Amino acid sequence: MGHELRFVWEQYGGYTPHLGLAFVIAGTIVIIGHIFYNIFLHPLRNYPGPFAAKATFLWRSYRILAGDLPQTVKELHDKYGPVVRIAPDELSFIESQAWKDIYGHHGSYEMVKDPKFYRLLGNHIPDSILSADRERHSMIRRQLAHGFSERSMREQEPIIGEYVDLLMRRLGEHCKDGQAVLDMRNWLNFTTFDVIGNLGFGSDFGCLEKSYYHPWVGTIMDELREAAYMRVILQFIPPIFLHLLNEAGVMRGRKQHMEYTKQTVRKRMVLETERPDFLEGLLKKKEQLVEGELEMNASILIVAGSETTATLLSGAIFLLGTHPDILEKLTHEVRSAFTSEDQITLTSVNSLSYMLACLNESFRHYPPVALGLPRVVPKGGAKIAGHWVPEDARVGVWQLAANYSERNFTKPLEFHPERFLGDKEFAQDDLSAMQPFSVGPRNCIGRNLAYAEMRLILARILYRFDIELAPGARDWIKTQKFYTLWDKPELPVYLKPIGTS
């Protein structure tokens, strides 16, 4: 054997540098060929977009890491029109018809969710209401629907009311008669996290009681940021290297988040009494769930039921604070509608039409889910908003871009709740282009509860306090980064109790 190895080395060893150069040249040729194909031969070649986005995934990956992909996609639509190629295999749409064509009901088929986005860690991860296939999703949604029904909302009202009462007490204690600066981001997150903890698992996390974050809240944003990074990493390396990333601590936030979820689900499962909460339906059918599905769905409920609601409420308070005339009009509506604070309920706030318009305009300006939720075009291709799209393309409606487009809204950069009240100035607005809860069979199951909770919290705050933004809040939205959801900074606000001089 030694003679054979010596012969090989003598024959070819001296050519090692040349072999290395050959590999470099071959790799360069492959990359150039890949770019050439994406630009000139790819089925999406005729769709407009920046050269870098068409050529490779590097452009999109950089924007994800920079935390400004939704804002950049909005700028691309301003330049290129209603359809933009934002990656070699992905198109972004902003027209209202695209919502129906991509996410709507299609009879015997649906555009499947993009596994690169929803099954980030592979098919071995248990299903959730977000990632399950059509049949499995229908089963999970049916079981969860009980907790989001009108009947359940009525049963849940005393629970929600207790936390809003506690929020009011805490704000009163900390505002120092309007002299102290409060971080409303924190207080709203405390509230929604405690509410979803009780409604989802039968016990809260003590955020409002102790006036500080439960460690779980911190892991949520860590996991969302990690998810954004992982989508970049897995674009360039095979999934088989996931275990190496896991050992390196790249997914530490997700591990902690899932561990908190498992602990909390176990506590909920030992409760023998039926509760009007979100997991009751799944617990009754737990024999139909595979291992890990209960925890996975609970994990989704925690994030979707707390972070998104708190984000919209924070955005609404900021936008109202930067538009004093609108804030004054809304405050008048609330205070003239009720003679006492205990009249403000989940039912009574439905009469506040201007408040609903303000919340909807806040959704338009500051959608908690600002990106496009990607679907995959089925075999044979599909027509989307009048454009023929080939099979296997990834497509989605990018909410921030759609909401800020002059194609859809008059004066899109301005804050005008009146556009949702039939004002003639905004008669040409395409309101259906804004869908913060998505559309179709996979739209957000918690839509009605979210609106009720947001109305109740905002109405109670406006009834009891005058709101004024502190100086540090000036560019609150402009400075934010986006990693799956918005990474919100502090929102400094003065709250002055009514009746104080």
C-alpha positions in Angstrom: 0.0 0.0 0.0 2.9 2.4 0.8 4.3 2.0 -2.7 1.0 2.8 -4.3 0.5 5.9 -2.2 4.0 7.1 -3.0 3.4 6.5 -6.7 0.2 8.6 -6.6 1.9 11.4 -4.7 4.8 11.4 -7.2 2.5 11.5 -10.1 -0.1 14.0 -9.0 1.1 15.7 -5.8 2.8 18.5 -7.5 -0.4 19.4 -9.3 -2.3 20.2 -6.0 -2.2 24.0 -6.6 -3.5 23.5 -10.1 -6.3 21.2 -8.8 -7.3 23.9 -6.3 -7.3 26.5 -9.1 -9.4 24.1 -11.2 -12.0 23.8 -8.4 -12.1 27.6 -8.1 -12.6 28.0 -11.8 -15.3 25.3 -11.9 -17.1 26.9 -8.9 -17.0 30.3 -10.6 -18.4 28.8 -13.8 -21.2 27.2 -11.8 -22.1 30.4 -10.1 -22.0 32.4 -13.3 -24.1 29.8 -15.0 -26.6 29.9 -12.1 -26.8 33.7 -12.3 -27.1 33.5 -16.1 -30.0 31.1 -15.8 -31.8 33.1 -13.2 -31.6 36.3 -15.3 -32.2 35.0 -18.8 -33.8 31.6 -18.7 -35.7 31.3 -15.4 -39.5 31.0 -15.8 -39.8 34.3 -13.8 -37.3 36.1 -16.0 -39.8 38.6 -17.5 -41.0 39.9 -14.2 -39.4 43.3 -13.1 -37.1 43.6 -10.1 -33.6 44.6 -9.2 -30.8 42.7 -10.9 -29.3 41.5 -7.6 -32.7 40.1 -6.5 -33.2 38.2 -9.7 -29.6 36.9 -9.8 -29.1 35.2 -6.4 -30.6 34.9 -3.0 -27.9 37.1 -1.5 -29.8 40.4 -2.0 -32.9 39.1 -0.2 -30.7 37.5 2.5 -28.9 40.8 3.1 -32.1 42.7 3.5 -33.5 40.1 6.0 -30.3 40.4 8.1 -30.5 44.2 7.9 -34.1 44.0 9.2 -35.6 46.2 6.4 -36.9 43.8 3.8 -40.6 44.9 4.1 -39.6 48.6 3.7 -37.3 47.8 0.8 -40.0 45.7 -1.0 -42.3 48.7 -0.6 -39.7 50.9 -2.4 -39.4 48.3 -5.1 -43.1 48.4 -5.8 -43.0 52.2 -6.0 -40.4 51.8 -8.7 -41.5 48.6 -10.6 -45.3 48.4 -10.2 -47.8 45.9 -8.8 -45.6 42.8 -9.2 -42.0 42.6 -8.3 -39.5 39.7 -8.4 -37.7 39.9 -5.0 -35.8 36.6 -5.3 -34.9 34.2 -8.1 -38.0 32.2 -7.4 -40.3 34.7 -5.6 -42.8 37.4 -6.6 -44.4 40.1 -4.4 -47.9 41.4 -5.2 -49.8 44.3 -3.8 -53.2 44.3 -5.5 -56.4 43.2 -3.7 -57.2 40.5 -6.3 -53.9 38.9 -5.4 -55.2 38.2 -1.8 -58.1 36.1 -3.3 -56.0 34.4 -5.9 -53.2 33.4 -3.5 -54.9 32.8 -0.2 -58.6 32.5 -1.1 -60.8 29.4 -1.5 -60.0 27.4 -4.7 -62.4 24.5 -4.4 -60.5 21.3 -4.6 -57.0 22.7 -4.1 -55.2 25.5 -2.3 -51.8 27.1 -2.9 -49.7 25.3 -0.3 -47.7 27.2 2.3 -44.0 27.5 1.4 -42.2 24.9 3.4 -39.0 27.0 3.3 -40.9 29.5 5.4 -43.3 27.5 7.5 -41.3 24.3 8.0 -38.0 26.0 8.7 -36.6 23.0 10.6 -37.9 20.3 8.4 -40.8 17.8 8.1 -39.9 16.1 11.4 -41.2 19.0 13.4 -44.8 18.4 14.6 -47.7 20.2 12.7 -49.3 23.4 13.9 -52.2 25.4 12.6 -49.7 27.4 10.6 -47.7 24.6 9.0 -50.2 21.7 8.7 -51.4 20.5 5.3 -55.0 21.1 4.2 -56.7 18.1 5.9 -54.7 18.4 9.1 -55.2 22.1 9.3 -59.0 21.7 9.1 -59.0 19.3 12.0 -56.8 21.5 14.2 -58.8 24.7 13.3 -62.1 23.0 14.1 -60.8 22.0 17.6 -59.4 25.5 18.3 -62.5 27.3 16.9 -64.4 26.6 20.2 -62.1 28.9 22.1 -62.6 31.7 19.6 -66.4 31.4 19.3 -68.9 34.2 20.3 -70.0 32.1 23.3 -66.4 31.7 24.4 -65.7 35.4 24.1 -68.7 36.1 26.4 -67.3 33.6 28.9 -63.8 35.0 28.5 -64.8 38.7 29.1 -64.5 38.6 32.9 -61.0 37.1 32.6 -59.9 39.8 30.1 -61.6 42.5 32.2 -59.6 41.5 35.3 -56.3 42.1 33.5 -57.4 45.4 31.9 -58.5 46.5 35.5 -55.0 45.6 36.7 -53.4 47.4 33.8 -55.4 50.6 34.7 -54.2 50.3 38.3 -50.6 49.9 37.3 -50.7 52.8 34.9 -52.2 55.0 37.6 -49.5 54.0 40.1 -46.6 54.6 37.7 -47.7 57.7 35.8 -47.1 60.1 38.7 -50.0 62.3 37.7 -48.6 62.7 34.2 -45.1 63.6 35.3 -43.4 60.2 34.8 -42.5 58.7 31.4 -44.1 55.2 30.9 -42.9 52.7 28.3 -46.3 51.7 26.8 -44.6 49.0 24.8 -43.9 47.1 28.0 -47.3 47.7 29.7 -49.2 46.5 26.6 -47.0 43.5 26.3 -47.5 42.7 30.0 -51.2 42.8 29.5 -51.6 40.8 26.3 -49.1 38.2 27.5 -51.0 37.7 30.8 -54.3 37.6 29.0 -53.2 34.9 26.5 -51.6 33.0 29.3 -54.9 32.7 31.2 -57.0 32.1 28.1 -54.6 29.6 26.6 -53.3 27.8 29.6 -55.4 28.6 32.7 -52.8 30.8 34.4 -51.1 34.1 33.7 -47.4 34.9 33.9 -47.5 37.6 36.6 -46.2 40.3 34.3 -48.8 42.9 35.4 -48.8 41.7 39.0 -45.0 42.1 39.3 -44.6 44.9 36.7 -41.8 43.1 34.8 -41.4 40.7 32.0 -41.6 37.0 32.5 -38.5 35.4 31.0 -40.7 33.8 28.3 -41.5 37.1 26.7 -37.8 37.8 26.1 -37.4 34.4 24.4 -40.2 35.2 21.9 -38.4 38.1 20.2 -35.2 36.0 20.3 -36.9 33.2 18.5 -38.4 35.5 15.9 -35.0 37.0 15.2 -33.4 33.5 15.1 -36.1 32.4 12.6 -35.2 35.3 10.3 -31.5 34.4 10.5 -32.2 30.7 10.0 -34.1 31.4 6.8 -31.0 33.0 5.5 -28.6 30.3 6.6 -30.7 27.5 5.3 -30.9 29.2 1.9 -27.2 28.3 1.5 -26.6 25.1 3.5 -28.4 21.7 3.6 -30.8 21.1 6.4 -28.6 18.1 7.5 -26.4 20.7 9.2 -29.2 21.9 11.5 -27.9 19.8 14.4 -24.5 21.7 14.2 -26.3 25.0 14.3 -28.3 23.8 17.3 -25.2 22.7 19.2 -23.6 26.1 18.3 -26.5 27.8 20.2 -28.0 29.5 17.1 -31.4 28.3 18.0 -31.2 29.0 21.8 -34.2 31.2 21.8 -36.4 28.6 20.2 -35.3 25.9 22.6 -36.1 28.1 25.6 -39.4 29.1 24.1 -40.5 25.5 23.5 -39.3 24.5 26.9 -41.5 27.2 28.5 -44.4 26.0 26.3 -44.1 22.4 27.3 -44.0 23.3 31.0 -47.1 25.5 30.7 -49.0 22.9 28.7 -48.3 20.3 31.3 -49.7 22.5 34.0 -52.8 23.1 31.9 -53.4 19.4 31.3 -53.7 18.6 35.0 -56.6 21.1 35.4 -59.7 18.8 35.6 -62.3 21.6 35.2 -63.4 22.7 31.7 -62.4 26.3 30.9 -63.4 28.6 28.1 -59.9 28.7 26.8 -58.1 28.0 23.5 -56.6 24.6 24.3 -59.8 23.0 25.6 -60.9 21.8 22.1 -57.5 20.3 21.4 -57.3 18.6 24.8 -60.6 16.9 24.2 -59.2 15.4 20.9 -55.6 14.9 22.1 -55.8 11.2 21.1 -55.9 12.5 17.5 -52.8 14.5 17.8 -49.3 13.2 17.2 -46.6 13.8 19.8 -45.6 17.4 20.0 -48.6 18.9 18.1 -50.3 20.2 21.3 -47.1 22.0 22.4 -46.5 23.3 18.8 -50.0 24.8 18.6 -49.7 26.3 22.1 -46.5 27.9 21.0 -48.2 29.5 18.0 -51.1 30.8 20.2 -48.7 32.5 22.7 -46.9 34.5 20.0 -49.9 35.3 17.8 -52.2 36.1 20.7 -49.8 38.4 22.6 -47.1 40.0 20.5 -49.2 41.0 17.5 -52.0 42.6 19.6 -49.5 44.5 21.7 -47.7 45.6 18.5 -50.8 47.1 17.0 -51.9 48.8 20.2 -48.4 50.3 20.6 -48.5 51.5 17.0 -52.0 53.0 17.4 -50.9 55.0 20.5 -47.9 56.3 18.7 -49.9 57.3 15.6 -52.6 58.9 17.7 -50.0 60.7 19.7 -48.4 62.2 16.5 -51.9 63.3 15.3 -53.4 65.3 18.2 -56.5 66.3 16.3 -57.4 62.7 15.6 -56.5 61.7 19.2 -58.8 64.4 20.5 -61.7 63.3 18.3 -61.3 59.7 19.4 -61.0 60.6 23.1 -64.2 62.6 22.7 -66.0 59.6 21.2 -65.0 57.4 24.1 -65.8 59.8 26.9 -69.1 60.8 25.4 -70.2 57.2 24.8 -69.9 56.2 28.5 -70.9 57.8 31.8 -68.8 55.5 33.8 -65.8 53.3 33.1 -67.5 50.1 34.1 -69.8 50.6 31.1 -66.9 49.9 28.8 -67.1 46.2 27.9 -66.2 43.9 25.0 -69.8 44.4 23.7 -70.2 48.1 24.3 -67.0 49.1 22.5 -68.5 47.8 19.3 -70.4 51.0 19.1 -67.2 53.1 18.8 -67.1 53.5 15.0 -64.3 56.1 15.0 -62.2 53.9 17.2 -62.5 51.0 14.8 -61.5 53.3 12.0 -58.4 54.5 14.0 -57.4 50.9 14.6 -57.9 49.9 11.0 -55.8 52.9 9.9 -53.2 51.9 12.4 -53.2 48.4 10.8 -52.6 50.0 7.5 -49.7 52.2 8.6 -48.1 49.6 10.9 -49.1 46.0 10.1 -47.7 43.6 12.7 -47.1 41.1 9.9 -45.5 43.4 7.3 -44.1 40.8 5.0 -45.7 38.5 2.5 -46.8 35.1 3.8 -45.5 32.9 0.9 -47.4 30.2 -0.9 -46.3 27.9 -3.7 -48.0 28.0 -7.1 -49.4 24.6 -8.0 -48.5 22.4 -10.9 -49.7 23.9 -14.2 -49.3 27.5 -12.9 -51.9 30.0 -11.9 -53.3 33.4 -12.7 -52.7 36.0 -10.0 -54.1 39.5 -10.2 -54.2 39.1 -14.0 -50.6 37.8 -14.3 -49.8 34.2 -15.3 -47.3 32.7 -12.8 -45.5 29.4 -13.5 -45.7 26.4 -11.2 -43.4 26.2 -8.1 -42.9 30.0 -7.9 -43.2 31.5 -4.4 -45.8 34.2 -4.2 -47.3 36.5 -1.5 -49.0 39.9 -0.8 -46.5 42.0 1.0 -48.7 44.0 3.5 -46.5 47.1 4.1 -46.0 47.6 0.4 -49.7 47.1 -0.4 -50.8 49.4 2.4 -48.5 52.2 1.3 -49.3 52.0 -2.4 -50.9 54.9 -4.2 -52.5 52.2 -6.4 -54.6 51.2 -3.4 -55.0 54.3 -1.2 -55.3 58.0 -1.5 -52.5 59.9 0.4 -51.1 56.5 1.5 -48.3 58.0 3.7 -50.8 60.1 5.7 -52.9 58.9 8.7 -56.6 59.3 7.9 -59.1 57.1 9.8 -61.9 58.7 7.7 -60.9 56.5 4.8 -62.7 53.7 6.7 -65.8 55.7 7.3 -66.9 56.4 3.7 -65.3 59.9 3.4 -65.6 61.1 -0.2 -62.0 62.1 -0.4 -61.1 58.5 -0.1 -63.9 57.0 -2.2 -61.4 55.5 -4.6 -59.5 53.6 -1.9 -59.3 49.8 -2.4 -59.9 48.9 1.3 -59.8 45.2 0.4 -56.1 45.6 -0.4 -55.5 45.7 3.3 -55.9 42.3 5.0 -54.1 42.3 8.3 -55.6 38.9 9.3 -55.3 37.4 5.8 -58.2 35.8 3.9 -59.5 32.4 2.9 -59.6 29.1 4.9 -56.3 29.9 6.7 -57.1 33.4 7.8 -56.4 34.4 11.5 -58.7 32.5 13.8 -58.3 35.1 16.5 -59.5 38.1 14.5 -62.6 38.9 16.4 -61.0 38.4 19.8 -58.1 40.6 18.8 -60.3 43.5 17.7 -62.4 43.2 20.9 -59.3 43.2 23.1 -57.7 46.1 21.3 -60.9 48.2 21.5 -61.4 47.4 25.2 -57.8 48.3 26.2 -57.6 51.5 24.2 -61.1 52.7 25.3 -60.2 52.2 28.9 -56.9 54.0 28.6 -58.5 57.0 26.7 -61.4 57.2 29.2 -59.1 57.4 32.2 -56.0 59.2 30.8 -54.9 62.0 28.5 -52.1 60.7 26.3 -49.0 62.6 25.2 -45.9 61.2 23.5 -42.6 61.9 25.3 -39.7 63.4 23.3 -38.0 60.1 22.7 -40.9 58.7 20.7 -40.6 61.0 17.7 -39.3 58.4 15.1 -40.6 55.3 16.9 -41.9 53.5 13.8 -39.2 54.7 11.4 -36.3 53.3 13.4 -37.7 49.8 13.8 -36.2 46.6 12.3 -38.3 43.7 11.1 -37.4 40.1 12.0 -40.5 38.0 11.3 -42.3 40.7 13.5 -41.3 44.2 14.4 -38.5 44.5 16.9 -40.2 47.3 18.9 -38.1 49.8 20.9 -39.4 51.6 24.0 -42.5 53.8 23.5 -42.1 56.7 26.0 -45.5 58.2 26.8 -47.0 60.6 29.4 -50.3 59.5 30.9 -52.2 62.2 32.8 -55.2 61.0 34.8 -58.4 62.8 34.1 -59.2 65.4 36.8 -55.6 66.2 37.7 -54.4 69.8 37.1 
